[in-house]
Amino acid sequence: MKLIVAYIQPERLNAVKQALYEAEVFKLSVTNALGCGQQKGYHETYRGADVEVNLLKKVRIEIAVNEAFVKPTVDALIKGARTGKIGDGKIFISDLTDCIRIRTGETGHDAIG
């Protein structure tokens, strides 16, 4: 079992969800996040004052999958999120030691679905 965490541009969320659905990955969690990477933010003027904005809006997607779905999930994330520009995002994959479905008490691979 793996936990896949991706940080993407907010405007790419619909394309990513569509690519995941095409790859038959339907279970995901989405949260708003702030962060910066290589793009390092930008400067803007607000009421005459120069303001440095270095935490940019991102979307965090978390998907728990069984081993067979790791590659299709990562491929779908890349397909939906890639624009070819700095700031497209990152994908992190980590091992899950266990998963428990609260409703039924199932554990492990059966709980992920």
VMD Tcl script that builds the backbone (N, CA, C; Angstrom):
set m [mol new atoms 339]
animate dup $m
set s [atomselect $m all]
$s set {name element resname resid chain x y z} {
  {N N MET 1 A 0.844 -1.175 0.000}
  {CA C MET 1 A 0.000 0.000 0.000}
  {C C MET 1 A 0.886 1.233 0.000}
  {N N LYS 2 A 0.448 2.246 -0.738}
  {CA C LYS 2 A 1.211 3.482 -0.862}
  {C C LYS 2 A 0.299 4.682 -0.636}
  {N N LEU 3 A 0.883 5.744 -0.116}
  {CA C LEU 3 A 0.201 7.027 -0.009}
  {C C LEU 3 A 0.863 7.957 -1.002}
  {N N ILE 4 A 0.078 8.458 -1.932}
  {CA C ILE 4 A 0.575 9.380 -2.952}
  {C C ILE 4 A 0.067 10.768 -2.594}
  {N N VAL 5 A 0.995 11.702 -2.445}
  {CA C VAL 5 A 0.662 13.095 -2.130}
  {C C VAL 5 A 1.191 13.944 -3.268}
  {N N ALA 6 A 0.321 14.756 -3.860}
  {CA C ALA 6 A 0.719 15.625 -4.961}
  {C C ALA 6 A 0.345 17.061 -4.639}
  {N N TYR 7 A 1.240 17.972 -4.965}
  {CA C TYR 7 A 0.974 19.404 -4.888}
  {C C TYR 7 A 0.907 19.914 -6.313}
  {N N ILE 8 A -0.218 20.533 -6.664}
  {CA C ILE 8 A -0.423 20.987 -8.041}
  {C C ILE 8 A -0.951 22.416 -8.047}
  {N N GLN 9 A -0.995 23.004 -9.239}
  {CA C GLN 9 A -1.587 24.333 -9.419}
  {C C GLN 9 A -3.106 24.219 -9.266}
  {N N PRO 10 A -3.740 25.170 -8.583}
  {CA C PRO 10 A -5.194 25.081 -8.379}
  {C C PRO 10 A -5.993 24.999 -9.675}
  {N N GLU 11 A -5.546 25.693 -10.705}
  {CA C GLU 11 A -6.309 25.693 -11.958}
  {C C GLU 11 A -6.207 24.371 -12.716}
  {N N ARG 12 A -5.321 23.470 -12.297}
  {CA C ARG 12 A -5.174 22.167 -12.942}
  {C C ARG 12 A -5.980 21.079 -12.242}
  {N N LEU 13 A -6.698 21.419 -11.177}
  {CA C LEU 13 A -7.415 20.405 -10.395}
  {C C LEU 13 A -8.442 19.648 -11.232}
  {N N ASN 14 A -9.235 20.335 -12.021}
  {CA C ASN 14 A -10.253 19.645 -12.826}
  {C C ASN 14 A -9.616 18.693 -13.837}
  {N N ALA 15 A -8.522 19.107 -14.456}
  {CA C ALA 15 A -7.836 18.241 -15.421}
  {C C ALA 15 A -7.256 17.012 -14.720}
  {N N VAL 16 A -6.723 17.201 -13.515}
  {CA C VAL 16 A -6.172 16.083 -12.755}
  {C C VAL 16 A -7.279 15.110 -12.354}
  {N N LYS 17 A -8.400 15.634 -11.857}
  {CA C LYS 17 A -9.515 14.749 -11.489}
  {C C LYS 17 A -10.003 13.966 -12.693}
  {N N GLN 18 A -10.103 14.602 -13.836}
  {CA C GLN 18 A -10.552 13.914 -15.048}
  {C C GLN 18 A -9.572 12.809 -15.431}
  {N N ALA 19 A -8.279 13.091 -15.362}
  {CA C ALA 19 A -7.270 12.078 -15.698}
  {C C ALA 19 A -7.308 10.918 -14.702}
  {N N LEU 20 A -7.531 11.217 -13.426}
  {CA C LEU 20 A -7.642 10.150 -12.425}
  {C C LEU 20 A -8.875 9.287 -12.676}
  {N N TYR 21 A -9.995 9.903 -13.017}
  {CA C TYR 21 A -11.208 9.136 -13.297}
  {C C TYR 21 A -11.005 8.233 -14.513}
  {N N GLU 22 A -10.299 8.737 -15.525}
  {CA C GLU 22 A -10.015 7.920 -16.706}
  {C C GLU 22 A -9.125 6.731 -16.348}
  {N N ALA 23 A -8.267 6.892 -15.337}
  {CA C ALA 23 A -7.394 5.812 -14.875}
  {C C ALA 23 A -8.079 4.939 -13.827}
  {N N GLU 24 A -9.370 5.168 -13.607}
  {CA C GLU 24 A -10.187 4.418 -12.662}
  {C C GLU 24 A -9.701 4.566 -11.221}
  {N N VAL 25 A -9.243 5.778 -10.892}
  {CA C VAL 25 A -8.885 6.132 -9.525}
  {C C VAL 25 A -9.926 7.147 -9.078}
  {N N PHE 26 A -10.802 6.735 -8.154}
  {CA C PHE 26 A -11.944 7.569 -7.785}
  {C C PHE 26 A -11.856 8.131 -6.370}
  {N N LYS 27 A -10.972 7.590 -5.542}
  {CA C LYS 27 A -10.919 7.999 -4.138}
  {C C LYS 27 A -9.739 8.930 -3.926}
  {N N LEU 28 A -10.002 10.147 -3.471}
  {CA C LEU 28 A -8.944 11.100 -3.229}
  {C C LEU 28 A -9.396 12.133 -2.210}
  {N N SER 29 A -8.429 12.766 -1.584}
  {CA C SER 29 A -8.688 13.881 -0.677}
  {C C SER 29 A -7.999 15.106 -1.254}
  {N N VAL 30 A -8.678 16.233 -1.203}
  {CA C VAL 30 A -8.138 17.472 -1.756}
  {C C VAL 30 A -8.206 18.556 -0.692}
  {N N THR 31 A -7.088 19.259 -0.493}
  {CA C THR 31 A -7.055 20.388 0.434}
  {C C THR 31 A -6.277 21.532 -0.205}
  {N N ASN 32 A -6.586 22.744 0.220}
  {CA C ASN 32 A -5.833 23.912 -0.229}
  {C C ASN 32 A -4.555 24.017 0.585}
  {N N ALA 33 A -3.493 24.468 -0.052}
  {CA C ALA 33 A -2.204 24.602 0.620}
  {C C ALA 33 A -1.517 25.868 0.132}
  {N N LEU 34 A -0.538 26.314 0.892}
  {CA C LEU 34 A 0.307 27.432 0.496}
  {C C LEU 34 A 1.744 26.940 0.474}
  {N N GLY 35 A 2.521 27.394 -0.506}
  {CA C GLY 35 A 3.916 26.996 -0.563}
  {C C GLY 35 A 4.617 27.629 -1.734}
  {N N CYS 36 A 5.896 27.369 -1.818}
  {CA C CYS 36 A 6.658 27.858 -2.964}
  {C C CYS 36 A 7.796 26.895 -3.239}
  {N N GLY 37 A 8.219 26.884 -4.460}
  {CA C GLY 37 A 9.327 26.045 -4.887}
  {C C GLY 37 A 10.286 26.901 -5.682}
  {N N GLN 38 A 10.593 26.488 -6.891}
  {CA C GLN 38 A 11.546 27.220 -7.721}
  {C C GLN 38 A 11.054 28.604 -8.130}
  {N N GLN 39 A 9.733 28.792 -8.228}
  {CA C GLN 39 A 9.234 30.090 -8.684}
  {C C GLN 39 A 9.409 31.180 -7.640}
  {N N LYS 40 A 9.578 30.846 -6.374}
  {CA C LYS 40 A 9.947 31.749 -5.288}
  {C C LYS 40 A 9.007 32.924 -5.087}
  {N N GLY 41 A 7.803 32.870 -5.576}
  {CA C GLY 41 A 6.833 33.932 -5.344}
  {C C GLY 41 A 6.966 35.068 -6.330}
  {N N TYR 42 A 6.374 36.211 -5.977}
  {CA C TYR 42 A 6.377 37.376 -6.859}
  {C C TYR 42 A 6.198 38.637 -6.023}
  {N N HIS 43 A 6.424 39.800 -6.660}
  {CA C HIS 43 A 6.225 41.096 -5.999}
  {C C HIS 43 A 4.980 41.740 -6.573}
  {N N GLU 44 A 4.254 42.441 -5.730}
  {CA C GLU 44 A 3.129 43.231 -6.202}
  {C C GLU 44 A 3.047 44.491 -5.349}
  {N N THR 45 A 2.365 45.487 -5.872}
  {CA C THR 45 A 2.185 46.737 -5.145}
  {C C THR 45 A 0.764 46.791 -4.625}
  {N N TYR 46 A 0.635 47.013 -3.316}
  {CA C TYR 46 A -0.675 47.102 -2.683}
  {C C TYR 46 A -0.737 48.423 -1.941}
  {N N ARG 47 A -1.611 49.312 -2.377}
  {CA C ARG 47 A -1.765 50.648 -1.791}
  {C C ARG 47 A -0.441 51.389 -1.682}
  {N N GLY 48 A 0.350 51.281 -2.725}
  {CA C GLY 48 A 1.610 51.999 -2.792}
  {C C GLY 48 A 2.782 51.317 -2.123}
  {N N ALA 49 A 2.552 50.217 -1.446}
  {CA C ALA 49 A 3.633 49.504 -0.765}
  {C C ALA 49 A 4.015 48.262 -1.567}
  {N N ASP 50 A 5.321 48.024 -1.679}
  {CA C ASP 50 A 5.804 46.837 -2.372}
  {C C ASP 50 A 5.660 45.632 -1.438}
  {N N VAL 51 A 4.950 44.607 -1.901}
  {CA C VAL 51 A 4.694 43.419 -1.091}
  {C C VAL 51 A 5.282 42.206 -1.796}
  {N N GLU 52 A 6.044 41.404 -1.044}
  {CA C GLU 52 A 6.572 40.166 -1.596}
  {C C GLU 52 A 5.651 39.025 -1.205}
  {N N VAL 53 A 5.109 38.348 -2.198}
  {CA C VAL 53 A 4.243 37.199 -1.965}
  {C C VAL 53 A 5.062 35.959 -2.284}
  {N N ASN 54 A 5.502 35.237 -1.237}
  {CA C ASN 54 A 6.339 34.068 -1.495}
  {C C ASN 54 A 5.654 32.751 -1.150}
  {N N LEU 55 A 4.439 32.807 -0.641}
  {CA C LEU 55 A 3.652 31.592 -0.448}
  {C C LEU 55 A 2.511 31.611 -1.456}
  {N N LEU 56 A 2.590 30.732 -2.424}
  {CA C LEU 56 A 1.617 30.695 -3.510}
  {C C LEU 56 A 0.557 29.644 -3.237}
  {N N LYS 57 A -0.616 29.848 -3.823}
  {CA C LYS 57 A -1.714 28.893 -3.651}
  {C C LYS 57 A -1.403 27.605 -4.403}
  {N N LYS 58 A -1.593 26.502 -3.719}
  {CA C LYS 58 A -1.426 25.164 -4.289}
  {C C LYS 58 A -2.593 24.302 -3.844}
  {N N VAL 59 A -2.739 23.158 -4.466}
  {CA C VAL 59 A -3.732 22.176 -4.060}
  {C C VAL 59 A -2.984 20.900 -3.701}
  {N N ARG 60 A -3.327 20.334 -2.548}
  {CA C ARG 60 A -2.705 19.079 -2.096}
  {C C ARG 60 A -3.708 17.954 -2.327}
  {N N ILE 61 A -3.271 16.932 -3.034}
  {CA C ILE 61 A -4.101 15.763 -3.308}
  {C C ILE 61 A -3.459 14.569 -2.620}
  {N N GLU 62 A -4.248 13.827 -1.854}
  {CA C GLU 62 A -3.768 12.620 -1.193}
  {C C GLU 62 A -4.585 11.435 -1.684}
  {N N ILE 63 A -3.881 10.379 -2.086}
  {CA C ILE 63 A -4.536 9.190 -2.609}
  {C C ILE 63 A -3.836 7.961 -2.029}
  {N N ALA 64 A -4.584 7.112 -1.340}
  {CA C ALA 64 A -4.056 5.847 -0.839}
  {C C ALA 64 A -4.436 4.760 -1.836}
  {N N VAL 65 A -3.435 4.026 -2.314}
  {CA C VAL 65 A -3.681 3.004 -3.337}
  {C C VAL 65 A -2.941 1.720 -3.011}
  {N N ASN 66 A -3.428 0.625 -3.583}
  {CA C ASN 66 A -2.707 -0.638 -3.536}
  {C C ASN 66 A -1.598 -0.593 -4.587}
  {N N GLU 67 A -0.641 -1.502 -4.485}
  {CA C GLU 67 A 0.546 -1.494 -5.344}
  {C C GLU 67 A 0.209 -1.433 -6.843}
  {N N ALA 68 A -0.835 -2.127 -7.260}
  {CA C ALA 68 A -1.176 -2.191 -8.683}
  {C C ALA 68 A -1.613 -0.843 -9.241}
  {N N PHE 69 A -2.051 0.075 -8.389}
  {CA C PHE 69 A -2.571 1.352 -8.856}
  {C C PHE 69 A -1.557 2.495 -8.743}
  {N N VAL 70 A -0.346 2.230 -8.268}
  {CA C VAL 70 A 0.634 3.305 -8.092}
  {C C VAL 70 A 0.988 3.938 -9.431}
  {N N LYS 71 A 1.423 3.163 -10.381}
  {CA C LYS 71 A 1.848 3.691 -11.691}
  {C C LYS 71 A 0.706 4.388 -12.426}
  {N N PRO 72 A -0.493 3.784 -12.551}
  {CA C PRO 72 A -1.581 4.496 -13.227}
  {C C PRO 72 A -1.957 5.808 -12.531}
  {N N THR 73 A -1.889 5.831 -11.201}
  {CA C THR 73 A -2.230 7.036 -10.462}
  {C C THR 73 A -1.207 8.136 -10.718}
  {N N VAL 74 A 0.067 7.799 -10.646}
  {CA C VAL 74 A 1.129 8.783 -10.887}
  {C C VAL 74 A 1.059 9.290 -12.325}
  {N N ASP 75 A 0.854 8.391 -13.276}
  {CA C ASP 75 A 0.747 8.803 -14.681}
  {C C ASP 75 A -0.422 9.754 -14.896}
  {N N ALA 76 A -1.553 9.485 -14.246}
  {CA C ALA 76 A -2.727 10.343 -14.378}
  {C C ALA 76 A -2.470 11.714 -13.743}
  {N N LEU 77 A -1.807 11.741 -12.594}
  {CA C LEU 77 A -1.473 13.019 -11.962}
  {C C LEU 77 A -0.585 13.863 -12.866}
  {N N ILE 78 A 0.419 13.224 -13.446}
  {CA C ILE 78 A 1.322 13.949 -14.343}
  {C C ILE 78 A 0.570 14.438 -15.580}
  {N N LYS 79 A -0.251 13.581 -16.153}
  {CA C LYS 79 A -1.016 13.951 -17.357}
  {C C LYS 79 A -1.900 15.162 -17.104}
  {N N GLY 80 A -2.572 15.193 -15.964}
  {CA C GLY 80 A -3.481 16.282 -15.683}
  {C C GLY 80 A -2.813 17.556 -15.214}
  {N N ALA 81 A -1.674 17.447 -14.534}
  {CA C ALA 81 A -1.059 18.621 -13.908}
  {C C ALA 81 A 0.017 19.286 -14.756}
  {N N ARG 82 A 0.596 18.585 -15.700}
  {CA C ARG 82 A 1.749 19.117 -16.432}
  {C C ARG 82 A 1.372 20.225 -17.408}
  {N N THR 83 A 2.061 21.360 -17.271}
  {CA C THR 83 A 1.953 22.446 -18.251}
  {C C THR 83 A 3.297 22.692 -18.917}
  {N N GLY 84 A 4.372 22.175 -18.313}
  {CA C GLY 84 A 5.704 22.386 -18.843}
  {C C GLY 84 A 6.385 23.622 -18.284}
  {N N LYS 85 A 5.760 24.290 -17.344}
  {CA C LYS 85 A 6.313 25.506 -16.750}
  {C C LYS 85 A 6.709 25.241 -15.295}
  {N N ILE 86 A 7.584 26.093 -14.784}
  {CA C ILE 86 A 7.969 25.996 -13.378}
  {C C ILE 86 A 6.723 26.172 -12.528}
  {N N GLY 87 A 6.583 25.341 -11.492}
  {CA C GLY 87 A 5.432 25.435 -10.600}
  {C C GLY 87 A 4.365 24.401 -10.857}
  {N N ASP 88 A 4.624 23.456 -11.772}
  {CA C ASP 88 A 3.636 22.405 -12.048}
  {C C ASP 88 A 3.360 21.558 -10.815}
  {N N GLY 89 A 4.341 21.396 -9.929}
  {CA C GLY 89 A 4.102 20.680 -8.692}
  {C C GLY 89 A 5.050 19.526 -8.457}
  {N N LYS 90 A 4.735 18.759 -7.427}
  {CA C LYS 90 A 5.544 17.609 -7.027}
  {C C LYS 90 A 4.631 16.466 -6.615}
  {N N ILE 91 A 5.157 15.249 -6.728}
  {CA C ILE 91 A 4.450 14.052 -6.286}
  {C C ILE 91 A 5.371 13.310 -5.321}
  {N N PHE 92 A 4.820 12.940 -4.172}
  {CA C PHE 92 A 5.562 12.183 -3.174}
  {C C PHE 92 A 4.852 10.847 -2.967}
  {N N ILE 93 A 5.624 9.771 -2.878}
  {CA C ILE 93 A 5.067 8.436 -2.665}
  {C C ILE 93 A 5.714 7.850 -1.418}
  {N N SER 94 A 4.877 7.424 -0.470}
  {CA C SER 94 A 5.415 6.818 0.747}
  {C C SER 94 A 4.645 5.537 1.055}
  {N N ASP 95 A 5.296 4.671 1.824}
  {CA C ASP 95 A 4.671 3.410 2.218}
  {C C ASP 95 A 3.618 3.645 3.291}
  {N N LEU 96 A 2.543 2.884 3.207}
  {CA C LEU 96 A 1.519 2.872 4.254}
  {C C LEU 96 A 1.667 1.568 5.022}
  {N N THR 97 A 1.771 1.666 6.313}
  {CA C THR 97 A 1.914 0.446 7.098}
  {C C THR 97 A 0.578 -0.254 7.291}
  {N N ASP 98 A -0.498 0.521 7.394}
  {CA C ASP 98 A -1.804 -0.097 7.579}
  {C C ASP 98 A -2.898 0.884 7.199}
  {N N CYS 99 A -4.063 0.347 6.947}
  {CA C CYS 99 A -5.257 1.128 6.650}
  {C C CYS 99 A -6.434 0.397 7.294}
  {N N ILE 100 A -7.322 1.150 7.915}
  {CA C ILE 100 A -8.480 0.554 8.584}
  {C C ILE 100 A -9.737 1.273 8.122}
  {N N ARG 101 A -10.693 0.527 7.604}
  {CA C ARG 101 A -11.983 1.105 7.239}
  {C C ARG 101 A -12.844 1.122 8.501}
  {N N ILE 102 A -13.223 2.305 8.922}
  {CA C ILE 102 A -13.932 2.474 10.188}
  {C C ILE 102 A -15.276 1.754 10.181}
  {N N ARG 103 A -16.024 1.858 9.095}
  {CA C ARG 103 A -17.370 1.287 9.040}
  {C C ARG 103 A -17.389 -0.214 9.245}
  {N N THR 104 A -16.459 -0.939 8.584}
  {CA C THR 104 A -16.495 -2.397 8.608}
  {C C THR 104 A -15.394 -3.034 9.456}
  {N N GLY 105 A -14.370 -2.275 9.773}
  {CA C GLY 105 A -13.245 -2.826 10.509}
  {C C GLY 105 A -12.234 -3.541 9.628}
  {N N GLU 106 A -12.431 -3.529 8.300}
  {CA C GLU 106 A -11.479 -4.149 7.390}
  {C C GLU 106 A -10.124 -3.456 7.527}
  {N N THR 107 A -9.062 -4.215 7.306}
  {CA C THR 107 A -7.729 -3.649 7.383}
  {C C THR 107 A -6.923 -3.990 6.128}
  {N N GLY 108 A -5.823 -3.294 5.954}
  {CA C GLY 108 A -4.898 -3.567 4.858}
  {C C GLY 108 A -5.453 -3.262 3.495}
  {N N HIS 109 A -5.104 -4.122 2.516}
  {CA C HIS 109 A -5.485 -3.917 1.112}
  {C C HIS 109 A -7.001 -3.860 0.923}
  {N N ASP 110 A -7.739 -4.634 1.672}
  {CA C ASP 110 A -9.199 -4.653 1.553}
  {C C ASP 110 A -9.811 -3.314 1.970}
  {N N ALA 111 A -9.196 -2.641 2.934}
  {CA C ALA 111 A -9.746 -1.376 3.431}
  {C C ALA 111 A -9.566 -0.246 2.420}
  {N N ILE 112 A -8.486 -0.295 1.637}
  {CA C ILE 112 A -8.249 0.768 0.657}
  {C C ILE 112 A -9.253 0.670 -0.479}
  {N N GLY 113 A -9.535 -0.533 -0.927}
  {CA C GLY 113 A -10.527 -0.732 -1.982}
  {C C GLY 113 A -9.969 -0.706 -3.367}
}
mol reanalyze $m
mol bondsrecalc $m
mol representation Tube
mol addrep $m
